Amino acid sequence: MATNVQPSVSATSAGDLPWWVEKTIVQGRPDRVSGEYALGKAMVSPQCARNGADIYHFMRDVKPGDVILHLTDNQAFTLISRAASSYRESPGLPGTPWPGPAYLVQVTNAQPLTPPLSREVFFSPPCGVELDRLVRSGIKNLFYEPRNRLHQGAFLTPLPPQVRAALSDAYRGLSGRSLEDDVPGSVDEDHDLTAAIADIEALEAEERYVEGTRSNILINKYERDPRLRMEAIRIHGTTCSGCGFSFDAFYGARGAGYIEVHHLKPLSSYGGAVVVDPDTDLTVVCANCHRMIHRRTQDPLTVEQLRRLIDESGGQLQPS
Protein backbone atom coordinates (compact mmCIF):
# COMPACT_ATOMS: atom_id res chain seq x y z
CA MET A 1 0.00 0.00 0.00
CA ALA A 2 1.42 3.35 -0.98
CA THR A 3 2.38 5.78 1.75
CA ASN A 4 1.16 9.34 1.48
CA VAL A 5 4.26 11.35 2.33
CA GLN A 6 3.69 14.94 3.35
CA PRO A 7 6.81 17.10 3.06
CA SER A 8 7.61 19.32 6.03
CA VAL A 9 10.15 21.96 5.02
CA SER A 10 11.52 24.25 7.72
CA ALA A 11 11.10 27.99 7.29
CA THR A 12 13.84 29.63 5.28
CA SER A 13 13.11 33.34 5.82
CA ALA A 14 16.19 35.48 6.40
CA GLY A 15 15.58 35.68 10.14
CA ASP A 16 15.42 31.90 10.53
CA LEU A 17 18.66 31.11 8.71
CA PRO A 18 22.12 30.89 10.28
CA TRP A 19 24.09 34.13 9.90
CA TRP A 20 27.87 34.48 9.85
CA VAL A 21 30.40 37.32 9.93
CA GLU A 22 33.38 37.03 7.59
CA LYS A 23 36.11 39.40 8.81
CA THR A 24 38.54 39.68 5.93
CA ILE A 25 41.28 41.89 4.56
CA VAL A 26 40.87 43.01 0.95
CA GLN A 27 43.33 45.89 0.67
CA GLY A 28 46.63 44.67 -0.74
CA ARG A 29 45.15 41.25 -1.56
CA PRO A 30 44.73 40.83 -5.33
CA ASP A 31 43.08 37.43 -4.78
CA ARG A 32 40.29 39.16 -2.78
CA VAL A 33 39.80 41.91 -5.36
CA SER A 34 39.19 39.77 -8.44
CA GLY A 35 39.11 36.16 -9.56
CA GLU A 36 37.47 33.07 -8.12
CA TYR A 37 38.48 33.85 -4.51
CA ALA A 38 37.36 37.49 -4.57
CA LEU A 39 35.25 39.04 -1.83
CA GLY A 40 31.63 38.08 -2.45
CA LYS A 41 32.57 35.02 -4.54
CA ALA A 42 34.22 32.78 -1.98
CA MET A 43 35.46 32.51 1.58
CA VAL A 44 38.90 30.95 1.90
CA SER A 45 40.98 30.12 4.96
CA PRO A 46 43.77 27.83 6.12
CA GLN A 47 42.62 24.61 7.76
CA CYS A 48 44.45 25.50 10.97
CA ALA A 49 46.62 28.15 12.56
CA ARG A 50 50.42 27.97 12.34
CA ASN A 51 50.47 26.38 15.79
CA GLY A 52 47.94 23.75 14.68
CA ALA A 53 44.98 25.31 16.52
CA ASP A 54 41.58 24.64 14.92
CA ILE A 55 40.60 28.31 14.78
CA TYR A 56 38.89 28.05 11.39
CA HIS A 57 36.47 25.29 12.41
CA PHE A 58 33.37 27.40 11.74
CA MET A 59 34.10 27.10 8.01
CA ARG A 60 33.04 23.46 8.34
CA ASP A 61 29.63 24.49 9.73
CA VAL A 62 28.47 26.73 6.86
CA LYS A 63 25.59 25.33 4.79
CA PRO A 64 24.21 26.41 1.40
CA GLY A 65 21.77 29.28 1.86
CA ASP A 66 23.32 30.64 5.07
CA VAL A 67 23.62 34.43 5.24
CA ILE A 68 27.11 35.99 5.25
CA LEU A 69 27.79 39.53 6.45
CA HIS A 70 31.22 40.69 5.22
CA LEU A 71 33.34 42.96 7.45
CA THR A 72 36.15 44.23 5.21
CA ASP A 73 39.53 45.67 6.16
CA ASN A 74 38.39 45.92 9.79
CA GLN A 75 36.49 49.05 8.80
CA ALA A 76 32.89 48.35 7.76
CA PHE A 77 30.30 45.79 6.82
CA THR A 78 30.22 46.31 3.07
CA LEU A 79 28.50 43.23 1.59
CA ILE A 80 25.79 40.71 2.40
CA SER A 81 25.59 37.39 0.56
CA ARG A 82 24.46 33.76 0.71
CA ALA A 83 26.61 30.65 0.95
CA ALA A 84 26.38 28.65 -2.28
CA SER A 85 28.04 25.52 -0.94
CA SER A 86 29.27 23.75 2.13
CA TYR A 87 33.01 23.79 2.72
CA ARG A 88 35.39 21.73 0.70
CA GLU A 89 39.02 20.97 1.42
CA SER A 90 41.78 21.96 -0.96
CA PRO A 91 45.45 20.99 -0.87
CA GLY A 92 46.23 24.62 -1.60
CA LEU A 93 44.80 27.75 -3.21
CA PRO A 94 47.22 29.23 -5.77
CA GLY A 95 47.43 33.00 -5.66
CA THR A 96 46.37 33.25 -2.01
CA PRO A 97 48.49 33.60 1.14
CA TRP A 98 47.67 29.95 1.97
CA PRO A 99 49.64 27.59 -0.24
CA GLY A 100 48.95 24.75 2.20
CA PRO A 101 45.71 22.90 3.05
CA ALA A 102 42.76 25.27 2.93
CA TYR A 103 39.00 25.46 3.30
CA LEU A 104 36.84 26.93 0.53
CA VAL A 105 33.17 27.97 0.70
CA GLN A 106 31.53 29.33 -2.44
CA VAL A 107 29.47 32.51 -1.99
CA THR A 108 26.75 33.86 -4.26
CA ASN A 109 24.34 36.76 -4.80
CA ALA A 110 26.57 39.26 -2.96
CA GLN A 111 24.89 42.64 -2.57
CA PRO A 112 26.55 45.85 -1.33
CA LEU A 113 25.27 47.45 1.86
CA THR A 114 24.35 51.00 0.92
CA PRO A 115 25.71 52.78 2.78
CA PRO A 116 28.28 50.49 4.40
CA LEU A 117 27.85 49.97 8.14
CA SER A 118 31.12 51.31 9.53
CA ARG A 119 32.73 50.38 12.84
CA GLU A 120 32.46 54.03 13.86
CA VAL A 121 28.69 53.62 13.70
CA PHE A 122 28.21 50.13 15.15
CA PHE A 123 30.73 50.67 17.97
CA SER A 124 29.19 54.04 18.90
CA PRO A 125 26.07 54.52 21.06
CA PRO A 126 23.42 53.25 21.02
CA CYS A 127 24.56 50.18 19.03
CA GLY A 128 27.97 50.03 20.71
CA VAL A 129 26.42 50.06 24.17
CA GLU A 130 24.19 47.11 23.27
CA LEU A 131 27.02 45.20 21.62
CA ASP A 132 29.19 45.61 24.71
CA ARG A 133 26.33 44.48 26.95
CA LEU A 134 25.78 41.37 24.83
CA VAL A 135 29.41 40.26 24.77
CA ARG A 136 29.66 40.79 28.55
CA SER A 137 26.51 38.68 29.01
CA GLY A 138 28.54 35.62 28.07
CA ILE A 139 27.84 35.18 24.35
CA LYS A 140 30.88 33.46 22.89
CA ASN A 141 32.61 33.36 19.49
CA LEU A 142 31.71 36.87 18.39
CA PHE A 143 33.58 39.02 15.87
CA TYR A 144 34.33 41.56 18.62
CA GLU A 145 35.43 41.64 22.28
CA PRO A 146 34.43 43.64 25.38
CA ARG A 147 34.98 47.40 25.16
CA ASN A 148 34.09 47.14 21.48
CA ARG A 149 37.35 45.89 20.04
CA LEU A 150 37.47 43.65 17.01
CA HIS A 151 38.39 40.06 17.81
CA GLN A 152 41.76 39.62 16.17
CA GLY A 153 42.14 36.28 14.43
CA ALA A 154 38.39 35.64 14.27
CA PHE A 155 37.97 35.08 10.53
CA LEU A 156 34.49 33.53 10.46
CA THR A 157 32.16 33.71 13.45
CA PRO A 158 28.46 33.10 14.10
CA LEU A 159 26.17 36.12 14.25
CA PRO A 160 23.57 35.42 16.98
CA PRO A 161 20.09 36.97 16.62
CA GLN A 162 20.62 39.44 19.50
CA VAL A 163 23.83 40.80 17.99
CA ARG A 164 22.30 40.86 14.52
CA ALA A 165 19.33 42.84 15.87
CA ALA A 166 21.66 45.51 17.29
CA LEU A 167 23.54 45.80 14.00
CA SER A 168 20.30 45.83 12.06
CA ASP A 169 18.98 48.74 14.14
CA ALA A 170 22.19 50.67 13.43
CA TYR A 171 21.88 49.92 9.72
CA ARG A 172 18.24 50.99 9.72
CA GLY A 173 19.33 54.34 11.15
CA LEU A 174 21.60 54.81 8.13
CA SER A 175 19.53 53.36 5.31
CA GLY A 176 15.94 53.10 6.50
CA ARG A 177 16.15 49.32 5.95
CA SER A 178 17.01 46.40 8.20
CA LEU A 179 19.79 43.96 7.37
CA GLU A 180 17.10 41.33 6.81
CA ASP A 181 15.57 43.58 4.14
CA ASP A 182 18.83 43.49 2.18
CA VAL A 183 19.42 39.74 2.32
CA PRO A 184 19.60 38.51 -1.27
CA GLY A 185 17.28 35.71 -2.39
CA SER A 186 18.54 32.25 -1.48
CA VAL A 187 21.09 30.73 -3.71
CA ASP A 188 18.28 31.79 -6.01
CA GLU A 189 15.42 29.57 -4.87
CA ASP A 190 13.67 29.67 -8.23
CA HIS A 191 16.86 28.56 -9.94
CA ASP A 192 17.43 25.92 -7.26
CA LEU A 193 13.93 24.52 -7.73
CA THR A 194 14.38 24.37 -11.49
CA ALA A 195 17.76 22.67 -11.03
CA ALA A 196 16.30 20.20 -8.50
CA ILE A 197 13.51 19.25 -10.90
CA ALA A 198 15.99 18.91 -13.78
CA ASP A 199 18.26 16.67 -11.68
CA ILE A 200 15.30 14.47 -10.73
CA GLU A 201 14.09 14.23 -14.34
CA ALA A 202 17.62 13.29 -15.46
CA LEU A 203 17.77 10.50 -12.86
CA GLU A 204 14.38 9.14 -13.89
CA ALA A 205 15.23 9.28 -17.59
CA GLU A 206 18.42 7.33 -16.95
CA GLU A 207 16.58 4.72 -14.88
CA ARG A 208 13.88 4.25 -17.52
CA TYR A 209 16.67 3.59 -20.00
CA VAL A 210 18.72 1.31 -17.73
CA GLU A 211 15.96 -0.54 -15.85
CA GLY A 212 13.28 -0.60 -18.54
CA THR A 213 10.37 -0.31 -16.12
CA ARG A 214 9.23 2.04 -13.40
CA SER A 215 8.59 -0.87 -11.05
CA ASN A 216 12.34 -1.42 -10.81
CA ILE A 217 13.07 2.08 -9.55
CA LEU A 218 14.33 1.64 -6.00
CA ILE A 219 14.54 5.26 -4.87
CA ASN A 220 11.31 6.27 -3.14
CA LYS A 221 9.09 9.13 -4.19
CA TYR A 222 9.91 11.36 -1.23
CA GLU A 223 13.60 11.33 -2.20
CA ARG A 224 12.46 12.98 -5.43
CA ASP A 225 10.30 15.80 -4.05
CA PRO A 226 12.12 18.89 -5.40
CA ARG A 227 11.43 21.08 -2.37
CA LEU A 228 12.49 18.37 0.06
CA ARG A 229 15.59 17.90 -2.08
CA MET A 230 16.39 21.63 -1.92
CA GLU A 231 15.94 21.73 1.84
CA ALA A 232 17.93 18.54 2.45
CA ILE A 233 20.84 19.94 0.44
CA ARG A 234 20.62 23.28 2.26
CA ILE A 235 20.89 21.45 5.59
CA HIS A 236 23.31 18.65 4.75
CA GLY A 237 25.37 20.16 1.94
CA THR A 238 26.60 18.39 -1.17
CA THR A 239 29.30 16.09 0.22
CA CYS A 240 28.38 12.39 0.29
CA SER A 241 27.66 11.23 3.84
CA GLY A 242 28.81 7.75 2.85
CA CYS A 243 32.20 8.13 1.19
CA GLY A 244 32.84 11.89 1.30
CA PHE A 245 32.73 12.33 -2.49
CA SER A 246 31.99 15.85 -3.79
CA PHE A 247 30.69 16.32 -7.34
CA ASP A 248 31.66 20.00 -7.05
CA ALA A 249 35.27 19.26 -6.11
CA PHE A 250 35.66 16.48 -8.69
CA TYR A 251 33.81 17.91 -11.70
CA GLY A 252 34.02 21.65 -11.06
CA ALA A 253 31.20 23.89 -12.25
CA ARG A 254 29.29 21.05 -13.92
CA GLY A 255 29.01 19.22 -10.60
CA ALA A 256 28.29 22.26 -8.44
CA GLY A 257 25.26 21.78 -6.19
CA TYR A 258 24.65 18.17 -7.24
CA ILE A 259 24.13 15.24 -4.87
CA GLU A 260 21.45 12.59 -4.38
CA VAL A 261 19.02 12.63 -1.44
CA HIS A 262 18.46 9.48 0.59
CA HIS A 263 15.72 8.70 3.13
CA LEU A 264 17.13 7.20 6.30
CA LYS A 265 14.09 5.04 7.11
CA PRO A 266 12.74 2.33 4.79
CA LEU A 267 9.21 2.91 3.49
CA SER A 268 8.10 -0.36 5.06
CA SER A 269 8.74 1.02 8.55
CA TYR A 270 5.81 3.42 8.21
CA GLY A 271 2.22 2.41 8.79
CA GLY A 272 0.54 5.36 7.12
CA ALA A 273 0.97 9.03 6.24
CA VAL A 274 4.14 10.58 7.64
CA VAL A 275 5.76 13.99 7.83
CA VAL A 276 9.28 14.01 6.42
CA ASP A 277 11.78 16.23 8.26
CA PRO A 278 14.71 16.97 5.91
CA ASP A 279 17.00 17.52 8.90
CA THR A 280 16.49 14.17 10.64
CA ASP A 281 14.90 11.91 8.00
CA LEU A 282 17.02 12.70 4.94
CA THR A 283 20.71 12.75 4.14
CA VAL A 284 22.83 13.20 1.01
CA VAL A 285 24.86 10.53 -0.80
CA CYS A 286 26.64 10.18 -4.11
CA ALA A 287 25.15 8.03 -6.88
CA ASN A 288 27.48 5.09 -6.22
CA CYS A 289 26.74 4.97 -2.49
CA HIS A 290 23.00 5.36 -3.16
CA ARG A 291 23.00 2.35 -5.49
CA MET A 292 24.93 0.25 -2.95
CA ILE A 293 22.53 1.22 -0.14
CA HIS A 294 19.49 0.11 -2.19
CA ARG A 295 21.08 -2.74 -4.13
CA ARG A 296 19.45 -5.44 -1.96
CA THR A 297 15.88 -4.23 -1.79
CA GLN A 298 14.90 -6.29 1.25
CA ASP A 299 18.05 -5.40 3.17
CA PRO A 300 19.09 -1.78 2.49
CA LEU A 301 22.19 -0.54 4.25
CA THR A 302 22.32 2.25 6.77
CA VAL A 303 24.87 4.97 6.09
CA GLU A 304 26.92 3.72 9.04
CA GLN A 305 26.91 0.16 7.61
CA LEU A 306 27.94 1.52 4.23
CA ARG A 307 30.87 3.41 5.74
CA ARG A 308 32.01 0.27 7.57
CA LEU A 309 31.72 -1.70 4.32
CA ILE A 310 33.90 0.84 2.51
CA ASP A 311 36.43 0.79 5.33
CA GLU A 312 36.56 -3.00 5.57
CA SER A 313 36.94 -3.44 1.83
CA GLY A 314 39.88 -1.05 1.72
CA GLY A 315 37.99 1.66 -0.10
CA GLN A 316 39.26 5.21 0.25
CA LEU A 317 36.90 7.16 2.52
CA GLN A 318 37.03 10.92 2.05
CA PRO A 319 36.35 13.27 5.01
CA SER A 320 32.58 13.85 5.20
N, C-alpha and C positions, 0 to 999 in steps of 0.2 A: 504494500500500500504506500502510495507516495506521501511524503511528508511535506506539509505546507510550511516553508521556511519564511519567516518574516524578518527582513534585515533590520537591525538596530544600529544606526550609525551615530556615533557621538557628535555633539555639536562642534562645528569648526569655525565659529565666529572668531574674530580677532582676539577678543577678550578671553576666550577659552583656550587658545593655543599657548604652548610654551613660547616664552620670549627670551632672547639672549642679547647680551652686549658684546660686540666685537670691538676691542680697544686695539687699534692698529696704527702703525706709522706709515704714512704715504710719502711724505716729503723725502726726497733723496732715494726713493725706492722705485726704480723704473718698472719692476715687476708688478707693483701695486698701482701704477699709473695706466698701463695698457697691457694687453695680452690676456692670456687665459687665466692668470692669477690676479688680475686687477681688482681693486676695490669694487664691490658690487657684483663681481662675477664668481668669486671663490673666496673661501677662507682657508688659509694654509698655515700650518704650524709644525714645529718639530714634534716628534713623538714623546720626547722627554727633555728635561733640562740637562745642562752639561754635567750636573752631578748625579743624573739618573732619576731625579724626582719626577713623579707623574703629574706635573702641573698643568698639562694640556688635556687631562682626562675628559673634560666637558665636551671636547670635540667628538668623542665617541657617543655622546648622548643626543646629538642633534638628529632630528627626523625631518623628512621632507614635509614642507608646509610650515615649519616653525618660523616665527618672526625674528628677524635679526635687526637690531638697532646698532648702527656703526658709529663709534666714537673715534674720530680721526685726528692724528697728530696731537693727541691729548688736549685738544682745544674745543671741539664741538661735536655734537651728534649731527652728522651731515646727510646720512642716507638711512632708509628703511627698506628692507627686502625680505624675501622668503627663501628658506633653504630648499634647494631643488633635489637634494640627495642626502642620504646618510653619509657618514665618513667613509673614506676608503684609505688604505695604507699605500704609500708609495716608497720605493727604495730611495728616492731623491727627487727634488723638483729643480731642474736646471733653470738657471737665471734667478733663483731666489737665494737668500742668505742661508738656506738649509739644504746643503748637498746630501745630508744623511737622511735616514728614515723620517718620513713626514706623514702628517694627516692632511687630507684634502676633503673639503665639503663644497660642493657646487652651490652657487647662490643665483637667484633669478629675480626678475621683476623689480630691480632696485629703483627706488624713487627718491629724489632729493627732498630733504626737509627744507621747506621755504617759509621763513628763513631758517638757517641752522640754529640748533639749540646749543648755545655756547656755555662753557663751564662758568663764565662770569654770571650767566643768568641762573643756571641750575644750582650753583653753589652759593648764591645770594638769597637773602630772605625774599619771600617766605619759603621757597622750595628748599633752600639750603638748610633751613632750620628743621624742616620735616625729614630731609635726608639724614641729617645728623642724628635725629631722634630715632629713626628706624635702624640705623647701623648700631647704635648703642643699645637697642632693645634686644640684640642678640642674633639678628639675621646674619647669616654667614655667606661667604663666597660672593660678595658684591664687588662691583667695579671700583668702589671707593672705600675709604677708611674713615674712622672718626675724625672730627674736625675738618671734614670735607677735603680730604686729600685723595688723589687718585691712587688706586691700589697698583703699585708698580709690579710688573710681572704677571698681572691678571689679564691674559689675552682674551679669553672667552669665559664669560660668567653668566649665570642665570639672572634674569630680571624679574624678581617677584612682583606680584600684583600691587602691593603697597608702594613699592619704589616706583613702579611704572606709573601709578596714579599721580605721584608727586611730580614726576617728569612731565606727564601729560598735562597737568594743570599749568606748569610753567610754559609749555609749548602753546597751550591754548591762549595764554596771555600775550604771546608774540604773534600768533597766526590766526586766532579765532577758531582753530580746529584742535581736536585732540589727536594724540598719536594714533589711536585706534582708527580715526577717520582717514589717516594717510597710509594705512597698511595696504599694500597692493593686493590684488586678488590672488588666490592661492597660486600654486605653481601653474596657474591658469586652470581653474577647475573645469571650465568648458573644454579646454584642450585635453585635460587629463581624462575627462569622461569619454571624449571621442577616441583618445588613444587606448583607453581601457576596453572599449567596445571593439576597436579594431584588433587588439591583441586577442581578445576572446574569439572573434570571428576567424582569425588566422589559425588558432588552435583547433577550432571545430572543423575548419576546412581541411586541415592536415589529417585529422582523425578520420573524417569521412573517406579520405583517399586511402589512408593506411589500413583502417579497420574494416571499411566497407559497410558498416551498419551502425546506426546510432545505439543499438542495444549493447555494443561492445565498449562504449565510452565509459571509462571508470571514474572520471572526475565528476563529482556531484554538482548539481545545479547551483547550489549556493556558493561554490567556489568560482562561479562564472558571473555572479551579479556584479555589474560594472561599478556600482557605488560601494558595495562591500569591498571590491577589489581595490578601489581608490583609497578607502579608509584603512584597509589592512596594510597597504604599502606605505601610507603616511605614518602609521604607527610603527611598523616593523622594518621599514626600509626596503632595500633591494638586494641585500646580501643573503644568499641561501643559508637558512638556519640549519641545514644538514651538513653541507661540505664547505660552506664559506665562499662559494663561487659568486663572482659579481659580473653580470653581463656588461655593465658599464665599464669596469676596469679592463675586461678582456676584449670587448669589441668597440670601445670608444663610443662615439656619438650614436651609432646605430643601436647599441645596446642600452643606452641611457634610459633609466626608469623602468626597465623590463625585469619581471620576475613572475613566477607562478604563485598562486595563492592556494594554500592547502588547509582543509578543515581538520582540526585535531581530534574530533570525535567521529567515529563511523556512524553513518546514517542509521544503521540498525539499532543503535543505542537509544534512539529517541522513540517515544511512543505516540507522538502526535506533533502538533504545531510547536515550533520552538522559536525563540528569539536568538539570533546570532550576534554575538558581541565580537567585533573584529579584533579587540585587544586580547581577549582570553580564549576565543574559539578558533581563531585563524592564525596562521603563520605564513611565512614565505619560503619557497624552496625553488631550486633550479629545476629545469625540465628533467634532467637525468635522475635526480633524487626523487622527484615526484613520481616518475615511472616505477622506480624501485619500491617506493612506499606502497603503491597500489598494484604491484605486479601480481601478487597472490590475493585475489579478491576476497577470499574468506579469512585472510590473515594479514591485513595491512600492518605495516610497521609503524611504530611511533617514531618521532624524530630522534629521540634518545637511542632507540634500538638501531636506527639507521646509522647514527654517528658511531656506535660501537662496532657495527658491521664494517664500516669504512676503516676504522682503526684496526680491527682484527685482521682485515684482509690486506693491510699494508698500504691502503689508499692514502693519498696526501690530503689531510684535512687542512683547509685554510682557516684563519681566525674568523669567527662569525660574530 
